[in-house]
Amino acid sequence: MIHAVVMAGGKGERFWPYSNSKHPKQLLPLVTRQSMLEDTLKNIRSFSKSAPVRLVVSKNLEKPVKAKVRGLRKVLTLAEPQGRNTAAAVALAARL
């Protein structure tokens, strides 16, 4: 079975002044009226309605991300205790 992993733990530094650590670009409506995160999840669901999705986020984004995905089926939000880049995020998602 395929599991989708979405790494959404950025700090919002490279898209300043539009994004910041409390409102990173993945939570902003940049392409459509929905956030980039919501657009990404919609794209995943267009590919597979049943694939489990694991969202890896930084600890400070756990609550706002969970609020965005509340009610979506088969979406598990994983909060990194400390940001360690791509390999650690993928390892966390693979472990659970």
Biopython code that builds the backbone (N, CA, C, O; Angstrom):
import numpy as np
from Bio.PDB.StructureBuilder import StructureBuilder

atoms = [
    (1, "MET", "N", (0.836, -1.177, 0.000)),
    (1, "MET", "CA", (0.000, 0.000, 0.000)),
    (1, "MET", "C", (0.885, 1.246, 0.000)),
    (1, "MET", "O", (1.896, 1.302, 0.701)),
    (2, "ILE", "N", (0.503, 2.221, -0.776)),
    (2, "ILE", "CA", (1.228, 3.488, -0.841)),
    (2, "ILE", "C", (0.757, 4.397, 0.283)),
    (2, "ILE", "O", (-0.442, 4.521, 0.535)),
    (3, "HIS", "N", (1.705, 5.028, 0.950)),
    (3, "HIS", "CA", (1.414, 6.038, 1.965)),
    (3, "HIS", "C", (1.964, 7.360, 1.453)),
    (3, "HIS", "O", (3.120, 7.435, 1.037)),
    (4, "ALA", "N", (1.156, 8.385, 1.482)),
    (4, "ALA", "CA", (1.632, 9.714, 1.084)),
    (4, "ALA", "C", (2.221, 10.408, 2.305)),
    (4, "ALA", "O", (1.641, 10.375, 3.391)),
    (5, "VAL", "N", (3.372, 11.031, 2.118)),
    (5, "VAL", "CA", (4.014, 11.795, 3.189)),
    (5, "VAL", "C", (4.116, 13.242, 2.727)),
    (5, "VAL", "O", (4.695, 13.534, 1.680)),
    (6, "VAL", "N", (3.548, 14.139, 3.518)),
    (6, "VAL", "CA", (3.619, 15.567, 3.225)),
    (6, "VAL", "C", (4.471, 16.214, 4.302)),
    (6, "VAL", "O", (4.126, 16.193, 5.483)),
    (7, "MET", "N", (5.575, 16.780, 3.884)),
    (7, "MET", "CA", (6.452, 17.466, 4.835)),
    (7, "MET", "C", (6.064, 18.940, 4.842)),
    (7, "MET", "O", (6.281, 19.657, 3.865)),
    (8, "ALA", "N", (5.496, 19.374, 5.945)),
    (8, "ALA", "CA", (4.972, 20.741, 6.048)),
    (8, "ALA", "C", (5.493, 21.415, 7.308)),
    (8, "ALA", "O", (4.738, 22.062, 8.033)),
    (9, "GLY", "N", (6.765, 21.265, 7.561)),
    (9, "GLY", "CA", (7.328, 21.795, 8.798)),
    (9, "GLY", "C", (8.201, 23.011, 8.620)),
    (9, "GLY", "O", (9.006, 23.326, 9.496)),
    (10, "GLY", "N", (8.059, 23.705, 7.498)),
    (10, "GLY", "CA", (8.921, 24.859, 7.241)),
    (10, "GLY", "C", (8.736, 25.997, 8.231)),
    (10, "GLY", "O", (7.721, 26.093, 8.921)),
    (11, "LYS", "N", (9.736, 26.848, 8.279)),
    (11, "LYS", "CA", (9.735, 27.968, 9.221)),
    (11, "LYS", "C", (9.152, 29.245, 8.631)),
    (11, "LYS", "O", (8.888, 30.192, 9.371)),
    (12, "GLY", "N", (8.948, 29.294, 7.347)),
    (12, "GLY", "CA", (8.387, 30.487, 6.736)),
    (12, "GLY", "C", (9.386, 31.599, 6.521)),
    (12, "GLY", "O", (8.998, 32.761, 6.404)),
    (13, "GLU", "N", (10.664, 31.273, 6.467)),
    (13, "GLU", "CA", (11.696, 32.300, 6.346)),
    (13, "GLU", "C", (11.940, 32.747, 4.905)),
    (13, "GLU", "O", (12.197, 33.927, 4.666)),
    (14, "ARG", "N", (11.864, 31.842, 3.959)),
    (14, "ARG", "CA", (12.242, 32.181, 2.588)),
    (14, "ARG", "C", (11.143, 32.892, 1.814)),
    (14, "ARG", "O", (11.395, 33.403, 0.723)),
    (15, "PHE", "N", (9.953, 32.935, 2.343)),
    (15, "PHE", "CA", (8.840, 33.581, 1.648)),
    (15, "PHE", "C", (8.414, 34.852, 2.378)),
    (15, "PHE", "O", (7.309, 35.355, 2.175)),
    (16, "TRP", "N", (9.293, 35.358, 3.219)),
    (16, "TRP", "CA", (9.025, 36.585, 3.949)),
    (16, "TRP", "C", (8.897, 37.729, 2.949)),
    (16, "TRP", "O", (9.649, 37.719, 1.974)),
    (17, "PRO", "N", (8.040, 38.685, 3.097)),
    (17, "PRO", "CA", (7.239, 39.016, 4.270)),
    (17, "PRO", "C", (5.865, 38.364, 4.285)),
    (17, "PRO", "O", (5.088, 38.595, 5.211)),
    (18, "TYR", "N", (5.547, 37.551, 3.276)),
    (18, "TYR", "CA", (4.225, 36.933, 3.211)),
    (18, "TYR", "C", (4.030, 35.847, 4.254)),
    (18, "TYR", "O", (2.917, 35.631, 4.733)),
    (19, "SER", "N", (5.094, 35.177, 4.600)),
    (19, "SER", "CA", (4.989, 34.113, 5.598)),
    (19, "SER", "C", (5.989, 34.368, 6.711)),
    (19, "SER", "O", (6.957, 35.111, 6.552)),
    (20, "ASN", "N", (5.724, 33.729, 7.845)),
    (20, "ASN", "CA", (6.634, 33.802, 8.995)),
    (20, "ASN", "C", (6.482, 32.520, 9.791)),
    (20, "ASN", "O", (5.766, 31.612, 9.368)),
    (21, "SER", "N", (7.140, 32.428, 10.932)),
    (21, "SER", "CA", (7.133, 31.175, 11.695)),
    (21, "SER", "C", (5.742, 30.782, 12.184)),
    (21, "SER", "O", (5.476, 29.595, 12.372)),
    (22, "LYS", "N", (4.852, 31.747, 12.396)),
    (22, "LYS", "CA", (3.494, 31.423, 12.857)),
    (22, "LYS", "C", (2.524, 31.200, 11.700)),
    (22, "LYS", "O", (1.489, 30.557, 11.870)),
    (23, "HIS", "N", (2.855, 31.723, 10.538)),
    (23, "HIS", "CA", (2.011, 31.581, 9.347)),
    (23, "HIS", "C", (2.890, 31.247, 8.141)),
    (23, "HIS", "O", (3.072, 32.083, 7.256)),
    (24, "PRO", "N", (3.435, 30.026, 8.103)),
    (24, "PRO", "CA", (4.308, 29.646, 6.988)),
    (24, "PRO", "C", (3.508, 29.453, 5.702)),
    (24, "PRO", "O", (2.281, 29.357, 5.722)),
    (25, "LYS", "N", (4.228, 29.398, 4.594)),
    (25, "LYS", "CA", (3.558, 29.370, 3.292)),
    (25, "LYS", "C", (2.616, 28.191, 3.106)),
    (25, "LYS", "O", (1.653, 28.299, 2.347)),
    (26, "GLN", "N", (2.859, 27.071, 3.772)),
    (26, "GLN", "CA", (1.960, 25.931, 3.590)),
    (26, "GLN", "C", (0.556, 26.197, 4.138)),
    (26, "GLN", "O", (-0.387, 25.489, 3.785)),
    (27, "LEU", "N", (0.410, 27.210, 4.996)),
    (27, "LEU", "CA", (-0.905, 27.553, 5.536)),
    (27, "LEU", "C", (-1.530, 28.761, 4.840)),
    (27, "LEU", "O", (-2.613, 29.204, 5.222)),
    (28, "LEU", "N", (-0.856, 29.294, 3.823)),
    (28, "LEU", "CA", (-1.352, 30.465, 3.103)),
    (28, "LEU", "C", (-2.029, 30.063, 1.800)),
    (28, "LEU", "O", (-1.632, 29.085, 1.168)),
    (29, "PRO", "N", (-3.058, 30.820, 1.394)),
    (29, "PRO", "CA", (-3.707, 30.567, 0.099)),
    (29, "PRO", "C", (-2.922, 31.241, -1.022)),
    (29, "PRO", "O", (-3.154, 32.413, -1.319)),
    (30, "LEU", "N", (-2.008, 30.524, -1.638)),
    (30, "LEU", "CA", (-1.142, 31.127, -2.653)),
    (30, "LEU", "C", (-1.620, 30.883, -4.079)),
    (30, "LEU", "O", (-1.517, 31.775, -4.921)),
    (31, "VAL", "N", (-2.131, 29.711, -4.362)),
    (31, "VAL", "CA", (-2.530, 29.364, -5.724)),
    (31, "VAL", "C", (-4.047, 29.439, -5.879)),
    (31, "VAL", "O", (-4.552, 29.971, -6.868)),
    (32, "THR", "N", (-4.758, 28.909, -4.907)),
    (32, "THR", "CA", (-6.223, 28.943, -4.916)),
    (32, "THR", "C", (-6.674, 29.667, -3.647)),
    (32, "THR", "O", (-5.864, 30.300, -2.970)),
    (33, "ARG", "N", (-7.930, 29.576, -3.335)),
    (33, "ARG", "CA", (-8.436, 30.198, -2.104)),
    (33, "ARG", "C", (-8.184, 29.334, -0.875)),
    (33, "ARG", "O", (-8.425, 29.754, 0.256)),
    (34, "GLN", "N", (-7.701, 28.130, -1.114)),
    (34, "GLN", "CA", (-7.337, 27.242, -0.014)),
    (34, "GLN", "C", (-5.839, 27.352, 0.235)),
    (34, "GLN", "O", (-5.086, 27.854, -0.600)),
    (35, "SER", "N", (-5.427, 26.870, 1.403)),
    (35, "SER", "CA", (-3.997, 26.881, 1.716)),
    (35, "SER", "C", (-3.254, 25.898, 0.812)),
    (35, "SER", "O", (-3.858, 25.001, 0.223)),
    (36, "MET", "N", (-1.949, 26.079, 0.713)),
    (36, "MET", "CA", (-1.139, 25.133, -0.066)),
    (36, "MET", "C", (-1.279, 23.721, 0.487)),
    (36, "MET", "O", (-1.286, 22.752, -0.272)),
    (37, "LEU", "N", (-1.392, 23.602, 1.803)),
    (37, "LEU", "CA", (-1.562, 22.292, 2.426)),
    (37, "LEU", "C", (-2.869, 21.651, 1.969)),
    (37, "LEU", "O", (-2.891, 20.476, 1.601)),
    (38, "GLU", "N", (-3.954, 22.415, 1.992)),
    (38, "GLU", "CA", (-5.244, 21.876, 1.554)),
    (38, "GLU", "C", (-5.211, 21.501, 0.069)),
    (38, "GLU", "O", (-5.767, 20.477, -0.327)),
    (39, "ASP", "N", (-4.558, 22.331, -0.747)),
    (39, "ASP", "CA", (-4.419, 22.002, -2.172)),
    (39, "ASP", "C", (-3.631, 20.708, -2.362)),
    (39, "ASP", "O", (-3.980, 19.879, -3.203)),
    (40, "THR", "N", (-2.575, 20.540, -1.583)),
    (40, "THR", "CA", (-1.755, 19.329, -1.676)),
    (40, "THR", "C", (-2.569, 18.094, -1.309)),
    (40, "THR", "O", (-2.505, 17.078, -2.001)),
    (41, "LEU", "N", (-3.332, 18.179, -0.227)),
    (41, "LEU", "CA", (-4.162, 17.041, 0.184)),
    (41, "LEU", "C", (-5.227, 16.730, -0.861)),
    (41, "LEU", "O", (-5.530, 15.564, -1.113)),
    (42, "LYS", "N", (-5.790, 17.758, -1.463)),
    (42, "LYS", "CA", (-6.772, 17.556, -2.530)),
    (42, "LYS", "C", (-6.124, 16.840, -3.718)),
    (42, "LYS", "O", (-6.726, 15.944, -4.309)),
    (43, "ASN", "N", (-4.905, 17.235, -4.063)),
    (43, "ASN", "CA", (-4.196, 16.572, -5.164)),
    (43, "ASN", "C", (-3.905, 15.109, -4.844)),
    (43, "ASN", "O", (-4.018, 14.247, -5.715)),
    (44, "ILE", "N", (-3.533, 14.831, -3.605)),
    (44, "ILE", "CA", (-3.292, 13.439, -3.201)),
    (44, "ILE", "C", (-4.570, 12.632, -3.334)),
    (44, "ILE", "O", (-4.545, 11.507, -3.833)),
    (45, "ARG", "N", (-5.685, 13.195, -2.892)),
    (45, "ARG", "CA", (-6.963, 12.476, -2.957)),
    (45, "ARG", "C", (-7.419, 12.276, -4.397)),
    (45, "ARG", "O", (-8.137, 11.316, -4.676)),
    (46, "SER", "N", (-7.029, 13.143, -5.311)),
    (46, "SER", "CA", (-7.391, 12.927, -6.715)),
    (46, "SER", "C", (-6.617, 11.738, -7.295)),
    (46, "SER", "O", (-7.062, 11.101, -8.250)),
    (47, "PHE", "N", (-5.464, 11.454, -6.711)),
    (47, "PHE", "CA", (-4.648, 10.313, -7.126)),
    (47, "PHE", "C", (-5.130, 9.026, -6.461)),
    (47, "PHE", "O", (-5.233, 7.982, -7.105)),
    (48, "SER", "N", (-5.423, 9.117, -5.161)),
    (48, "SER", "CA", (-5.868, 7.945, -4.406)),
    (48, "SER", "C", (-6.790, 8.376, -3.278)),
    (48, "SER", "O", (-6.405, 9.154, -2.405)),
    (49, "LYS", "N", (-7.997, 7.867, -3.307)),
    (49, "LYS", "CA", (-8.965, 8.217, -2.260)),
    (49, "LYS", "C", (-8.692, 7.495, -0.948)),
    (49, "LYS", "O", (-9.161, 7.922, 0.107)),
    (50, "SER", "N", (-7.930, 6.396, -1.007)),
    (50, "SER", "CA", (-7.753, 5.579, 0.191)),
    (50, "SER", "C", (-6.345, 5.594, 0.779)),
    (50, "SER", "O", (-6.126, 5.030, 1.851)),
    (51, "ALA", "N", (-5.396, 6.220, 0.109)),
    (51, "ALA", "CA", (-4.016, 6.208, 0.615)),
    (51, "ALA", "C", (-3.927, 6.975, 1.931)),
    (51, "ALA", "O", (-4.387, 8.114, 2.017)),
    (52, "PRO", "N", (-3.342, 6.362, 2.954)),
    (52, "PRO", "CA", (-3.124, 7.099, 4.195)),
    (52, "PRO", "C", (-2.140, 8.245, 3.947)),
    (52, "PRO", "O", (-1.175, 8.098, 3.197)),
    (53, "VAL", "N", (-2.397, 9.377, 4.583)),
    (53, "VAL", "CA", (-1.532, 10.548, 4.442)),
    (53, "VAL", "C", (-0.912, 10.854, 5.795)),
    (53, "VAL", "O", (-1.603, 10.904, 6.813)),
    (54, "ARG", "N", (0.384, 11.057, 5.794)),
    (54, "ARG", "CA", (1.097, 11.438, 7.015)),
    (54, "ARG", "C", (1.668, 12.828, 6.817)),
    (54, "ARG", "O", (2.493, 13.061, 5.935)),
    (55, "LEU", "N", (1.217, 13.735, 7.647)),
    (55, "LEU", "CA", (1.707, 15.112, 7.605)),
    (55, "LEU", "C", (2.774, 15.262, 8.673)),
    (55, "LEU", "O", (2.500, 15.049, 9.854)),
    (56, "VAL", "N", (3.960, 15.620, 8.285)),
    (56, "VAL", "CA", (5.036, 15.852, 9.244)),
    (56, "VAL", "C", (5.202, 17.361, 9.365)),
    (56, "VAL", "O", (5.528, 18.046, 8.395)),
    (57, "VAL", "N", (4.973, 17.864, 10.569)),
    (57, "VAL", "CA", (5.021, 19.305, 10.816)),
    (57, "VAL", "C", (5.928, 19.604, 12.000)),
    (57, "VAL", "O", (6.257, 18.713, 12.784)),
    (58, "SER", "N", (6.323, 20.849, 12.122)),
    (58, "SER", "CA", (7.083, 21.249, 13.304)),
    (58, "SER", "C", (6.116, 21.381, 14.481)),
    (58, "SER", "O", (4.919, 21.594, 14.290)),
    (59, "LYS", "N", (6.635, 21.254, 15.674)),
    (59, "LYS", "CA", (5.808, 21.258, 16.882)),
    (59, "LYS", "C", (4.945, 22.520, 16.974)),
    (59, "LYS", "O", (3.789, 22.448, 17.388)),
    (60, "ASN", "N", (5.498, 23.669, 16.591)),
    (60, "ASN", "CA", (4.731, 24.908, 16.711)),
    (60, "ASN", "C", (3.592, 25.011, 15.693)),
    (60, "ASN", "O", (2.721, 25.869, 15.837)),
    (61, "LEU", "N", (3.582, 24.162, 14.680)),
    (61, "LEU", "CA", (2.505, 24.177, 13.683)),
    (61, "LEU", "C", (1.482, 23.070, 13.875)),
    (61, "LEU", "O", (0.536, 22.955, 13.097)),
    (62, "GLU", "N", (1.662, 22.268, 14.888)),
    (62, "GLU", "CA", (0.776, 21.119, 15.078)),
    (62, "GLU", "C", (-0.692, 21.537, 15.194)),
    (62, "GLU", "O", (-1.545, 20.973, 14.510)),
    (63, "LYS", "N", (-0.994, 22.506, 16.041)),
    (63, "LYS", "CA", (-2.398, 22.910, 16.238)),
    (63, "LYS", "C", (-3.016, 23.536, 14.991)),
    (63, "LYS", "O", (-4.111, 23.132, 14.600)),
    (64, "PRO", "N", (-2.353, 24.518, 14.342)),
    (64, "PRO", "CA", (-2.989, 25.081, 13.146)),
    (64, "PRO", "C", (-3.149, 24.077, 12.007)),
    (64, "PRO", "O", (-4.127, 24.141, 11.262)),
    (65, "VAL", "N", (-2.209, 23.160, 11.864)),
    (65, "VAL", "CA", (-2.327, 22.154, 10.808)),
    (65, "VAL", "C", (-3.462, 21.188, 11.132)),
    (65, "VAL", "O", (-4.249, 20.842, 10.251)),
    (66, "LYS", "N", (-3.553, 20.755, 12.375)),
    (66, "LYS", "CA", (-4.654, 19.859, 12.753)),
    (66, "LYS", "C", (-6.003, 20.532, 12.529)),
    (66, "LYS", "O", (-6.968, 19.871, 12.145)),
    (67, "ALA", "N", (-6.079, 21.834, 12.765)),
    (67, "ALA", "CA", (-7.327, 22.561, 12.520)),
    (67, "ALA", "C", (-7.678, 22.558, 11.031)),
    (67, "ALA", "O", (-8.850, 22.458, 10.670)),
    (68, "LYS", "N", (-6.674, 22.666, 10.173)),
    (68, "LYS", "CA", (-6.909, 22.661, 8.718)),
    (68, "LYS", "C", (-7.382, 21.300, 8.210)),
    (68, "LYS", "O", (-8.175, 21.231, 7.271)),
    (69, "VAL", "N", (-6.902, 20.222, 8.824)),
    (69, "VAL", "CA", (-7.213, 18.883, 8.305)),
    (69, "VAL", "C", (-8.276, 18.155, 9.127)),
    (69, "VAL", "O", (-8.585, 16.992, 8.865)),
    (70, "ARG", "N", (-8.825, 18.840, 10.110)),
    (70, "ARG", "CA", (-9.855, 18.213, 10.949)),
    (70, "ARG", "C", (-10.993, 17.692, 10.068)),
    (70, "ARG", "O", (-11.494, 18.401, 9.197)),
    (71, "GLY", "N", (-11.376, 16.482, 10.303)),
    (71, "GLY", "CA", (-12.473, 15.883, 9.562)),
    (71, "GLY", "C", (-12.047, 15.104, 8.324)),
    (71, "GLY", "O", (-12.855, 14.382, 7.740)),
    (72, "LEU", "N", (-10.794, 15.243, 7.920)),
    (72, "LEU", "CA", (-10.325, 14.472, 6.767)),
    (72, "LEU", "C", (-9.955, 13.062, 7.208)),
    (72, "LEU", "O", (-9.305, 12.867, 8.235)),
    (73, "ARG", "N", (-10.376, 12.101, 6.427)),
    (73, "ARG", "CA", (-10.107, 10.705, 6.771)),
    (73, "ARG", "C", (-8.705, 10.302, 6.368)),
    (73, "ARG", "O", (-8.149, 10.787, 5.382)),
    (74, "LYS", "N", (-8.154, 9.405, 7.157)),
    (74, "LYS", "CA", (-6.841, 8.803, 6.890)),
    (74, "LYS", "C", (-5.716, 9.831, 6.796)),
    (74, "LYS", "O", (-4.783, 9.672, 6.009)),
    (75, "VAL", "N", (-5.812, 10.886, 7.604)),
    (75, "VAL", "CA", (-4.736, 11.877, 7.672)),
    (75, "VAL", "C", (-4.199, 11.872, 9.095)),
    (75, "VAL", "O", (-4.932, 12.146, 10.045)),
    (76, "LEU", "N", (-2.929, 11.561, 9.234)),
    (76, "LEU", "CA", (-2.269, 11.524, 10.536)),
    (76, "LEU", "C", (-1.253, 12.653, 10.580)),
    (76, "LEU", "O", (-0.380, 12.743, 9.716)),
    (77, "THR", "N", (-1.365, 13.516, 11.588)),
    (77, "THR", "CA", (-0.423, 14.619, 11.746)),
    (77, "THR", "C", (0.634, 14.225, 12.758)),
    (77, "THR", "O", (0.322, 13.855, 13.890)),
    (78, "LEU", "N", (1.889, 14.311, 12.338)),
    (78, "LEU", "CA", (3.024, 13.967, 13.192)),
    (78, "LEU", "C", (3.838, 15.226, 13.439)),
    (78, "LEU", "O", (4.245, 15.901, 12.493)),
    (79, "ALA", "N", (4.078, 15.543, 14.701)),
    (79, "ALA", "CA", (4.854, 16.738, 15.036)),
    (79, "ALA", "C", (6.287, 16.352, 15.380)),
    (79, "ALA", "O", (6.528, 15.521, 16.255)),
    (80, "GLU", "N", (7.225, 16.964, 14.680)),
    (80, "GLU", "CA", (8.640, 16.749, 14.990)),
    (80, "GLU", "C", (8.973, 17.496, 16.276)),
    (80, "GLU", "O", (8.654, 18.679, 16.392)),
    (81, "PRO", "N", (9.600, 16.845, 17.233)),
    (81, "PRO", "CA", (9.985, 17.551, 18.456)),
    (81, "PRO", "C", (10.975, 18.671, 18.156)),
    (81, "PRO", "O", (10.990, 19.705, 18.824)),
    (82, "GLN", "N", (11.805, 18.443, 17.131)),
    (82, "GLN", "CA", (12.790, 19.435, 16.715)),
    (82, "GLN", "C", (13.049, 19.239, 15.226)),
    (82, "GLN", "O", (13.239, 18.111, 14.772)),
    (83, "GLY", "N", (13.057, 20.326, 14.468)),
    (83, "GLY", "CA", (13.282, 20.227, 13.035)),
    (83, "GLY", "C", (14.666, 19.683, 12.715)),
    (83, "GLY", "O", (15.669, 20.200, 13.206)),
    (84, "ARG", "N", (14.721, 18.637, 11.889)),
    (84, "ARG", "CA", (16.001, 18.013, 11.526)),
    (84, "ARG", "C", (16.110, 17.773, 10.025)),
    (84, "ARG", "O", (16.861, 16.900, 9.590)),
    (85, "ASN", "N", (15.374, 18.532, 9.238)),
    (85, "ASN", "CA", (15.431, 18.437, 7.782)),
    (85, "ASN", "C", (14.729, 17.196, 7.231)),
    (85, "ASN", "O", (14.044, 16.478, 7.960)),
    (86, "THR", "N", (14.911, 16.960, 5.944)),
    (86, "THR", "CA", (14.125, 15.971, 5.207)),
    (86, "THR", "C", (14.276, 14.539, 5.702)),
    (86, "THR", "O", (13.272, 13.856, 5.906)),
    (87, "ALA", "N", (15.482, 14.075, 5.896)),
    (87, "ALA", "CA", (15.690, 12.669, 6.271)),
    (87, "ALA", "C", (14.985, 12.324, 7.573)),
    (87, "ALA", "O", (14.370, 11.263, 7.678)),
    (88, "ALA", "N", (15.064, 13.189, 8.549)),
    (88, "ALA", "CA", (14.411, 12.921, 9.834)),
    (88, "ALA", "C", (12.895, 12.928, 9.691)),
    (88, "ALA", "O", (12.213, 12.117, 10.318)),
    (89, "ALA", "N", (12.359, 13.832, 8.877)),
    (89, "ALA", "CA", (10.910, 13.885, 8.669)),
    (89, "ALA", "C", (10.411, 12.611, 7.991)),
    (89, "ALA", "O", (9.381, 12.060, 8.380)),
    (90, "VAL", "N", (11.134, 12.147, 6.987)),
    (90, "VAL", "CA", (10.751, 10.911, 6.295)),
    (90, "VAL", "C", (10.877, 9.719, 7.238)),
    (90, "VAL", "O", (10.017, 8.838, 7.236)),
    (91, "ALA", "N", (11.927, 9.679, 8.034)),
    (91, "ALA", "CA", (12.112, 8.584, 8.991)),
    (91, "ALA", "C", (10.981, 8.558, 10.012)),
    (91, "ALA", "O", (10.487, 7.485, 10.360)),
    (92, "LEU", "N", (10.571, 9.720, 10.492)),
    (92, "LEU", "CA", (9.458, 9.787, 11.445)),
    (92, "LEU", "C", (8.183, 9.254, 10.803)),
    (92, "LEU", "O", (7.465, 8.466, 11.418)),
    (93, "ALA", "N", (7.899, 9.669, 9.593)),
    (93, "ALA", "CA", (6.694, 9.204, 8.898)),
    (93, "ALA", "C", (6.750, 7.707, 8.631)),
    (93, "ALA", "O", (5.729, 7.026, 8.728)),
    (94, "ALA", "N", (7.918, 7.189, 8.298)),
    (94, "ALA", "CA", (8.064, 5.763, 7.991)),
    (94, "ALA", "C", (7.942, 4.901, 9.237)),
    (94, "ALA", "O", (7.492, 3.756, 9.170)),
    (95, "ARG", "N", (8.337, 5.448, 10.350)),
    (95, "ARG", "CA", (8.334, 4.676, 11.598)),
    (95, "ARG", "C", (6.930, 4.443, 12.127)),
    (95, "ARG", "O", (6.675, 3.426, 12.773)),
    (96, "LEU", "N", (6.025, 5.357, 11.867)),
    (96, "LEU", "CA", (4.674, 5.248, 12.448)),
    (96, "LEU", "C", (3.673, 4.707, 11.470)),
    (96, "LEU", "O", (2.499, 4.557, 11.808)),
]
sb = StructureBuilder()
sb.init_structure("model")
sb.init_model(0)
sb.init_chain("A")
sb.init_seg("    ")
for serial, (resi, resn, name, xyz) in enumerate(atoms, 1):
    if name == "N":
        sb.init_residue(resn, " ", resi, " ")
    sb.init_atom(name, np.array(xyz, "f"), 0.0, 1.0, " ", f" {name:<3s}", serial, name[0])
structure = sb.get_structure()
